[in-house]
Amino acid sequence: MESMLKVHHLSHNFGSHWALKNCSFELEKGDFLFLSGPSGAGKTTLLRLLYASLPVQRGSVEVAGFNLNKLKPRQVPLLRRQVSVVFQDFKILPHRSVYQNIAIALEVRCLPAQHIDRRVRAVVRGLGLENRIDTPCGELSGGEQQRVAVARSIVVNPQILLADEPTGNLDPELSMRMMDIFKQFHSYGTTVVLATHSRDLLARHPKAKLLRLDDGKITEANWPGAIIENCTDDDDTCAIGPLTMPDGRTAHGRRRR
Ligand SMILES: Nc1ncnc2c1ncn2[C@@H]1O[C@H](COP(=O)(O)OP(=O)(O)OP(=O)(O)O)[C@@H](O)[C@H]1O
């Protein structure tokens, strides 16, 4: 199977606070992963690292064949052609319409206008936004804005789709519809990583891969490609992970596989 994500000994700190501690896991093409854990556990931090919106401080990350430890600024747009993200704050343009907010993801790729129009309208239909297509996004409800953010991320057909609580603002029916869309993309071969608090969502997808974070550490995983570190925070190297040297060796002098 083709590897899509390799995260080894990943730790990340904000000042003196370690938001991620020595996380290691791998995903293959077409995997569907739920990232769970309480508020503050490090889910968003992990997604931001995978999207290269935070620099890798410790450990190593490979996403869709890109080594993020060595990623140059000019390579970031290339990575983001393969990886789409829906963040919690949506990042949509309030004065632009639903159509424009979604089309922009394709316009930056200089695709033919007809092709853009077809794809945007198909996604808008799929997410039930037809009657809001010309509405400025600033006038939409939270749930509608969330659907626009999801539409913009899937319209580009990414290899990897990262989503941070994509059903958080939606009622149960829309939430199911949104999940159906993620599952549809997954069935086309897209690798999906979805962060959620929702126990209900996890219970409804018992076959998906699950990674639980607590206080920055992996505490639960249901497949062998993830490592649960049984160590305490007192053991610094174990909890925070070995330092990665620029040549890829760890501070222990062991070369990574
Ligand atoms: N930019 C930042 N500056 C300082 N601390 C941060 C920053 N971003 C996150 N943190 C801290 O890192 C920890 C992990 O935060 P993160 O947002 O990754 O958690 P989360 O699991 O996504 O939480 P939620 O489910 O509430 O979104 C928290 O303690 C948070 O306060």
The ligand as a MOL file (V3000), in Angstrom:
LIG
                    3D

  0  0  0     0  0            999 V3000
M  V30 BEGIN CTAB
M  V30 COUNTS 31 33 0 0 0
M  V30 BEGIN ATOM
M  V30 1 N -0.9500 29.4000 19.1280 0
M  V30 2 C -0.9110 28.8740 20.3670 0
M  V30 3 N -0.2240 29.4980 21.3580 0
M  V30 4 C -0.1580 28.9630 22.5800 0
M  V30 5 N -0.7300 27.7970 22.9540 0
M  V30 6 C -1.4250 27.1470 22.0170 0
M  V30 7 C -1.5560 27.6390 20.6830 0
M  V30 8 N -2.2950 26.7640 19.9790 0
M  V30 9 C -2.6330 25.7780 20.8380 0
M  V30 10 N -2.1080 26.0080 22.0530 0
M  V30 11 C -2.2390 25.1410 23.2160 0
M  V30 12 O -1.8710 23.8240 22.8450 0
M  V30 13 C -2.7400 22.8710 23.4250 0
M  V30 14 C -3.3890 22.0410 22.3230 0
M  V30 15 O -4.2790 22.8930 21.6110 0
M  V30 16 P -5.1140 22.3770 20.3630 0
M  V30 17 O -5.8270 23.5440 19.7990 0
M  V30 18 O -4.2120 21.6180 19.4660 0
M  V30 19 O -6.1290 21.3640 21.0800 0
M  V30 20 P -7.4330 20.6620 20.4750 0
M  V30 21 O -7.3550 19.2300 20.8830 0
M  V30 22 O -7.5450 20.9330 19.0310 0
M  V30 23 O -8.5950 21.3960 21.2520 0
M  V30 24 P -10.1120 21.7170 20.7540 0
M  V30 25 O -10.7790 20.3770 20.6680 0
M  V30 26 O -10.6530 22.5690 21.8560 0
M  V30 27 O -10.0330 22.4120 19.4390 0
M  V30 28 C -3.7370 23.6480 24.2690 0
M  V30 29 O -3.2730 23.6260 25.6080 0
M  V30 30 C -3.6760 25.0460 23.7040 0
M  V30 31 O -3.9440 26.0090 24.6930 0
M  V30 END ATOM
M  V30 BEGIN BOND
M  V30 1 1 1 2
M  V30 2 1 2 3
M  V30 3 2 2 7
M  V30 4 2 3 4
M  V30 5 1 4 5
M  V30 6 2 5 6
M  V30 7 1 6 7
M  V30 8 1 6 10
M  V30 9 1 7 8
M  V30 10 2 8 9
M  V30 11 1 9 10
M  V30 12 1 10 11
M  V30 13 1 11 12
M  V30 14 1 11 30
M  V30 15 1 12 13
M  V30 16 1 13 14
M  V30 17 1 13 28
M  V30 18 1 14 15
M  V30 19 1 15 16
M  V30 20 2 16 17
M  V30 21 1 16 18
M  V30 22 1 16 19
M  V30 23 1 19 20
M  V30 24 2 20 21
M  V30 25 1 20 22
M  V30 26 1 20 23
M  V30 27 1 23 24
M  V30 28 2 24 25
M  V30 29 1 24 26
M  V30 30 1 24 27
M  V30 31 1 28 29
M  V30 32 1 28 30
M  V30 33 1 30 31
M  V30 END BOND
M  V30 END CTAB
M  END
